[in-house]
Amino acid sequence: MRPYILFLLGLIATVAVSCSPSPKAQLEANKDLVRRFTEALNTANWDVLDELVTEDFTRHSQATAGPQVNSREEFIQLQESFLVSMPDQRVTIQKLIAEGDEVAALATYSGTQTGPMGEFPPTGKPVESTFLSIFRIDSGRIAELWVEWDNIAMLSQLGLFPPSPPPSD
């Protein structure tokens, strides 16, 4: 009886290991998750984020010090505010690199500022800027995002930098 139990345990272990994705397959799945996330942003398909992003998703960025994003809902609100400024915004992934539970992305952001952006009125001008981001994946969903870009380059393209001198009296 004992050899039979050992055989079954070995068989179960073999099946469990063979059903788990290989490390390379898992890295590709993580990169695919980032691609699907990007497409959801490009199409403003917020419902699909329920599948792609954890409920307690956190976004970190020095480029936008506020508002803080500590949930999927806060992230959606932030994305909706970006659409007010640039309704035609688009993210195009240039390169993805995956390691462990993280995916790094080099991407391009483009759009036309037809709405207000914080204190800046609409300029009607297009922008295109490269940015970097790192995604942390947890249990098949994006749990954390770090994203940074060059604000000065974007403001310069919009004609908002250098700032206009204050009006003289």
C-alpha positions, 0 to 999 in steps of 0.5 A: 500500500505504501508504494502506491501512496508514494506513487500517487503523491508523486503523480499529484506533484508532477501534475501540479508542477506541469499545470503551473506556468513556466517562469518564462510563460509567467513573465509573458503573461505579466507583459500581456496584462500590461498590454491589456491595461494599456488598451483599457486606458486607451479606450477608457474601458474602466469596467475591464480594470476590475479584471486587471487591477487590484481593488487596493491598487496604488499609483506612485508618481512624482510627476503628479504629486496629487492626488494620491491614488490608493484604490482602483476607483481613485485611479479611474477618477484620475484617468477621467480627469486626464481625459478632460484635458486630452480626450484623444490621449493615447499610450503606445508601448515601445518596450516591455521588460519583465522580471519576477513580479514586475514589468517595466514599460517604455512608452509614448503618451500623445494627445491634444490639450483641448480642455483645461489642465489644472490651472492651465487653459486649453491650448489646442496643441498636441503633445508627444512624450516618452515616459517610463513605468513599472508595474507590480503584479500580484495574483494575476492583477496589477497591484502597483504602478510607478510612472514618471515623465518629463513635465517640462518637455510636455509643458514646453510642447503646449507652449506653457513653459517657460511660464509667461511673465506676470502682467505689468501694471 
